[in-house]
Amino acid sequence: MKILITGGSGFIGSRLTEHLTNQGHEVVNVDIADKNPVNILDQEALNEKSAGCEVIYHLAALHSDDIFPRSRYYDTNTQGTQNVIQAAKANGIKRIIFTSTFAVYGLNTGMPTEDSEPSPFNDYGESKLQAEKHLKAWIDESPDNIATIIRPVVVFGEGNRGNVYTLLNQITSKKFIMIGKGNNRKSMAYVGNVAEFLTFCMDEKEAFKIYNYADKPDNQIKYLIDSIYTQLGWKKPSFYVPYLLGLSAGYVFDFLTKITGKNFPISSVRVQKFCADTTCEAERYRQTGFEPKYTLSDGVQRMIDHDFAEFKK
């Protein structure tokens, strides 16, 4: 089968490409980082790339916390999804599998299920939620259309340059300062499991289905940090900065970013995300019969061994 992946050069996309290729599928990559770069905002190029495909995996997105102006989230994440839908229409493609985000639920929302009311706390989450609504409108246009939406929590793994990598980098460079006591819980997902579940979703039968994705159990952030120090063979510092003091520092750096244009490793959003409970219910995907290959501990160990092995004692 010929399959198009937007964002196929990315962290999750590259793993997904590997899975699908190993299954014998022909994969077409649409990514600005590809050797033949294509932007999903280029409708004509996207239409051409989609020709002959039977499935679209839509992963391309802006997701970093430091995107300015904020309108860029909507340009890429929302308008980009509309462009993907138009490409599907132009080429008679009836199945789109979309990676949305857990951020649509907001912060400190308990254990939201797929039926919980979305309440995004930032432009990234809002732009993704708007994209979901466009996909819902698309499936309503034809009984043959199938849209499957996966809302992953924080995804980490080898080669990742997201939040978990930042945490590991700060710890190994001895620049990490604990903010808060770490009693908040985090749902997390290992990239190898996410890519396999995306592949699994190609057999989805329902016209419109949403899945939260998290590898369980949810651990307190202090236990994640304990695990990292243990796997590195280091002693964990006992010092921490109270949350309100850390958040105040984040606002100061927000102001410095605004006046200097320079991004700093600390911001108010990053402090809020680090100290918030970000957990979700993930029973629906497990009811499909999909079984993750790796545990969270496996994922952390594999990432340390791949990216930070020189720091292990």
C-alpha positions as CSV (number, residue, x, y, z in Angstrom):
1,M,0.0,0.0,0.0
2,K,1.2,3.5,-0.7
3,I,1.0,5.7,2.4
4,L,1.7,9.4,2.8
5,I,3.2,10.6,6.1
6,T,3.4,14.3,6.9
7,G,6.3,14.9,9.3
8,G,7.9,11.6,8.3
9,S,11.4,12.9,9.1
10,G,10.4,13.8,12.7
11,F,10.9,12.0,16.0
12,I,7.7,9.9,15.8
13,G,7.4,10.0,12.0
14,S,10.8,8.4,11.4
15,R,9.9,5.4,13.6
16,L,6.5,5.1,11.9
17,T,8.2,5.1,8.5
18,E,10.4,2.3,9.6
19,H,7.5,0.2,10.9
20,L,5.4,0.7,7.8
21,T,8.4,0.1,5.4
22,N,9.2,-3.2,7.3
23,Q,5.6,-4.2,6.7
24,G,6.1,-3.8,2.9
25,H,4.3,-0.5,2.4
26,E,5.6,2.3,0.2
27,V,6.0,5.5,2.2
28,V,5.9,9.0,0.8
29,N,7.3,11.6,3.1
30,V,6.1,15.2,3.3
31,D,8.4,17.2,5.6
32,I,10.3,20.4,5.4
33,A,13.3,18.5,6.8
34,D,13.3,15.9,4.0
35,K,16.0,15.8,1.4
36,N,13.2,16.9,-1.0
37,P,11.5,19.3,1.3
38,V,7.7,19.9,1.1
39,N,5.7,22.2,3.3
40,I,2.2,21.2,4.2
41,L,1.2,24.8,3.6
42,D,2.0,24.3,-0.1
43,Q,-1.3,22.9,-1.2
44,E,-0.3,22.1,-4.8
45,A,2.8,20.2,-3.7
46,L,0.9,18.4,-1.0
47,N,-1.7,17.3,-3.6
48,E,1.0,16.0,-5.9
49,K,2.7,14.0,-3.2
50,S,-0.6,12.5,-2.1
51,A,-1.4,11.1,-5.6
52,G,-1.9,7.4,-5.5
53,C,-1.9,7.1,-1.7
54,E,-4.5,5.2,0.2
55,V,-3.8,6.5,3.7
56,I,-2.5,9.7,5.2
57,Y,-0.7,9.8,8.5
58,H,-0.7,13.5,9.5
59,L,2.1,14.1,12.1
60,A,3.6,17.4,10.9
61,A,3.1,20.2,13.5
62,L,4.7,23.0,15.4
63,H,4.8,22.0,19.1
64,S,7.7,23.7,20.9
65,D,6.8,26.1,23.7
66,D,8.8,29.0,22.2
67,I,7.1,29.6,18.9
68,F,6.6,33.3,18.0
69,P,4.4,34.8,16.8
70,R,1.7,32.5,18.3
71,S,-0.2,32.6,15.0
72,R,2.3,30.2,13.6
73,Y,0.7,27.4,15.6
74,Y,-2.6,27.9,13.8
75,D,-0.9,28.4,10.4
76,T,0.8,25.0,10.6
77,N,-1.3,22.9,12.9
78,T,-4.8,24.1,11.9
79,Q,-4.5,25.3,8.3
80,G,-2.0,22.5,7.6
81,T,-4.6,20.0,8.6
82,Q,-7.1,21.7,6.4
83,N,-4.6,21.4,3.5
84,V,-4.2,17.7,4.3
85,I,-7.9,17.2,4.1
86,Q,-8.0,19.0,0.8
87,A,-5.2,16.8,-0.5
88,A,-7.3,13.7,0.6
89,K,-10.3,15.0,-1.3
90,A,-8.3,15.8,-4.4
91,N,-6.9,12.2,-4.5
92,G,-9.9,10.2,-3.3
93,I,-8.1,9.2,0.0
94,K,-10.6,8.0,2.6
95,R,-8.4,7.4,5.7
96,I,-6.5,10.0,7.7
97,I,-4.7,9.1,11.0
98,F,-3.9,12.3,12.9
99,T,-1.6,12.8,15.9
100,S,-3.2,15.4,18.0
101,T,-2.1,16.0,21.6
102,F,-3.0,15.5,25.3
103,A,-2.6,19.3,25.5
104,V,-6.2,19.7,24.3
105,Y,-7.4,18.8,27.9
106,G,-5.4,21.5,29.7
107,L,-3.5,21.2,32.9
108,N,-4.4,19.6,36.2
109,T,-7.6,18.1,34.8
110,G,-7.4,14.8,36.7
111,M,-7.7,11.7,34.5
112,P,-9.5,12.9,31.4
113,T,-11.0,10.3,29.0
114,E,-11.5,10.7,25.3
115,D,-15.0,12.0,26.1
116,S,-13.8,14.7,28.5
117,E,-14.5,18.3,27.6
118,P,-11.3,19.8,26.0
119,S,-9.9,22.9,27.6
120,P,-6.5,23.8,26.0
121,F,-4.3,26.0,28.1
122,N,-2.0,27.2,25.3
123,D,-2.1,27.9,21.5
124,Y,-0.5,24.6,20.7
125,G,-3.4,22.7,22.3
126,E,-6.0,25.0,20.8
127,S,-4.6,24.8,17.3
128,K,-4.7,21.0,17.5
129,L,-8.2,21.0,18.8
130,Q,-9.3,23.1,15.9
131,A,-7.6,20.6,13.6
132,E,-9.6,17.8,15.1
133,K,-12.8,19.7,14.4
134,H,-11.9,20.0,10.7
135,L,-11.4,16.2,10.6
136,K,-14.7,15.6,12.2
137,A,-16.3,17.8,9.6
138,W,-14.5,15.9,6.9
139,I,-15.8,12.5,8.0
140,D,-19.3,13.9,8.2
141,E,-19.1,14.7,4.4
142,S,-19.0,11.0,3.4
143,P,-19.8,7.7,5.1
144,D,-16.6,6.3,3.5
145,N,-14.2,8.6,5.3
146,I,-12.4,7.4,8.3
147,A,-10.5,9.7,10.7
148,T,-8.6,8.3,13.6
149,I,-7.2,10.7,16.2
150,I,-4.5,9.8,18.7
151,R,-3.8,12.2,21.6
152,P,-0.4,11.2,23.0
153,V,0.9,12.4,26.2
154,V,4.6,13.4,26.5
155,V,6.5,11.2,24.0
156,F,10.2,10.4,24.6
157,G,12.9,8.1,23.4
158,E,16.2,7.8,21.6
159,G,17.0,10.9,19.6
160,N,14.2,12.9,21.2
161,R,14.9,16.6,21.7
162,G,11.7,17.4,23.6
163,N,10.9,17.7,27.3
164,V,12.5,14.5,28.6
165,Y,15.7,15.1,26.6
166,T,15.8,18.6,28.1
167,L,15.4,17.2,31.6
168,L,18.2,14.6,31.0
169,N,20.4,17.2,29.4
170,Q,20.0,19.5,32.4
171,I,20.7,16.7,34.8
172,T,23.8,15.4,33.0
173,S,25.1,19.0,32.6
174,K,24.5,19.6,36.3
175,K,22.2,22.5,35.6
176,F,19.0,20.9,36.8
177,I,17.2,22.6,39.7
178,M,14.1,20.8,41.0
179,I,11.1,23.1,41.1
180,G,8.4,21.9,43.5
181,K,8.4,18.8,45.6
182,G,7.7,16.5,42.6
183,N,4.5,15.0,43.9
184,N,2.7,15.7,40.6
185,R,2.0,12.8,38.3
186,K,2.9,12.5,34.6
187,S,1.5,10.2,32.0
188,M,4.3,9.4,29.5
189,A,4.7,7.4,26.3
190,Y,7.7,5.7,24.7
191,V,8.2,6.5,21.0
192,G,8.5,2.8,20.0
193,N,5.1,2.0,21.4
194,V,3.5,5.1,19.9
195,A,4.8,4.3,16.4
196,E,3.5,0.7,16.7
197,F,0.1,1.9,17.9
198,L,-0.1,4.3,14.9
199,T,0.6,1.4,12.6
200,F,-2.1,-0.7,14.5
201,C,-4.7,2.1,13.8
202,M,-4.6,1.5,10.1
203,D,-7.1,-1.2,10.7
204,E,-9.6,1.0,12.6
205,K,-13.2,0.4,11.5
206,E,-15.1,3.3,13.1
207,A,-15.5,6.4,11.0
208,F,-14.4,8.7,13.8
209,K,-12.4,7.5,16.8
210,I,-10.2,9.2,19.4
211,Y,-7.6,7.5,21.4
212,N,-5.6,8.8,24.3
213,Y,-2.2,7.2,24.3
214,A,-0.1,6.8,27.5
215,D,2.1,3.9,28.7
216,K,1.1,3.1,32.3
217,P,1.5,3.4,35.2
218,D,1.6,7.2,35.8
219,N,4.5,8.1,38.2
220,Q,5.2,11.1,40.3
221,I,7.8,13.3,38.6
222,K,10.1,12.8,41.6
223,Y,10.2,9.1,40.9
224,L,11.1,9.7,37.2
225,I,14.0,11.9,38.4
226,D,15.0,9.3,41.0
227,S,15.0,6.7,38.2
228,I,17.2,8.8,36.0
229,Y,19.8,9.5,38.7
230,T,19.8,5.8,39.6
231,Q,20.3,4.6,36.0
232,L,23.1,7.2,35.7
233,G,24.6,6.0,38.9
234,W,24.5,9.5,40.4
235,K,23.3,10.7,43.8
236,K,20.2,12.9,43.5
237,P,20.4,16.4,45.1
238,S,17.9,17.1,47.9
239,F,17.5,20.8,47.2
240,Y,14.4,22.1,45.4
241,V,12.9,25.5,44.6
242,P,9.3,26.2,45.8
243,Y,6.8,26.3,42.9
244,L,5.8,29.9,43.3
245,L,9.4,31.1,43.3
246,G,10.1,29.0,40.2
247,L,7.0,30.3,38.4
248,S,8.0,33.9,39.2
249,A,11.4,33.3,37.7
250,G,9.7,31.9,34.6
251,Y,7.8,35.1,34.2
252,V,11.0,37.1,34.4
253,F,12.5,35.0,31.6
254,D,9.3,35.4,29.6
255,F,9.9,39.2,29.7
256,L,13.6,38.8,28.8
257,T,12.6,36.6,25.8
258,K,10.1,39.3,24.7
259,I,12.6,42.2,24.8
260,T,15.7,40.3,23.6
261,G,14.2,37.7,21.2
262,K,16.4,35.1,22.8
263,N,14.9,31.8,24.1
264,F,15.9,30.7,27.6
265,P,15.7,27.2,29.1
266,I,13.2,28.4,31.7
267,S,9.8,30.0,31.0
268,S,6.5,30.3,32.9
269,V,4.8,27.7,30.6
270,R,7.6,25.2,31.1
271,V,7.5,25.6,34.9
272,Q,3.7,25.2,34.8
273,K,3.9,22.1,32.7
274,F,6.7,20.6,34.8
275,C,4.8,21.0,38.0
276,A,1.3,20.2,36.8
277,D,-0.5,16.9,37.0
278,T,-0.7,15.8,33.4
279,T,-2.4,12.4,33.5
280,C,-5.0,10.7,31.4
281,E,-7.1,7.7,31.2
282,A,-5.9,5.3,28.4
283,E,-8.3,2.3,28.7
284,R,-9.8,2.7,25.2
285,Y,-6.7,1.9,23.2
286,R,-5.9,-1.1,25.5
287,Q,-9.4,-2.4,24.8
288,T,-8.4,-2.8,21.1
289,G,-6.0,-5.6,22.0
290,F,-2.9,-3.6,21.3
291,E,-0.1,-4.4,23.7
292,P,2.9,-2.1,24.1
293,K,6.2,-3.8,23.6
294,Y,8.2,-1.6,26.0
295,T,7.7,-0.5,29.6
296,L,8.4,3.1,30.6
297,S,11.5,2.0,32.5
298,D,12.7,0.3,29.3
299,G,12.2,3.5,27.4
300,V,14.1,5.7,29.9
301,Q,16.9,3.1,30.0
302,R,17.1,2.9,26.2
303,M,17.2,6.7,25.9
304,I,20.0,7.1,28.4
305,D,22.0,4.3,26.8
306,H,21.6,5.9,23.4
307,D,22.0,9.6,24.1
308,F,23.7,9.9,27.5
309,A,25.8,6.8,27.9
310,E,29.0,8.7,28.5
311,F,27.6,10.1,31.7
312,K,26.8,6.8,33.3
313,K,29.1,5.7,36.2
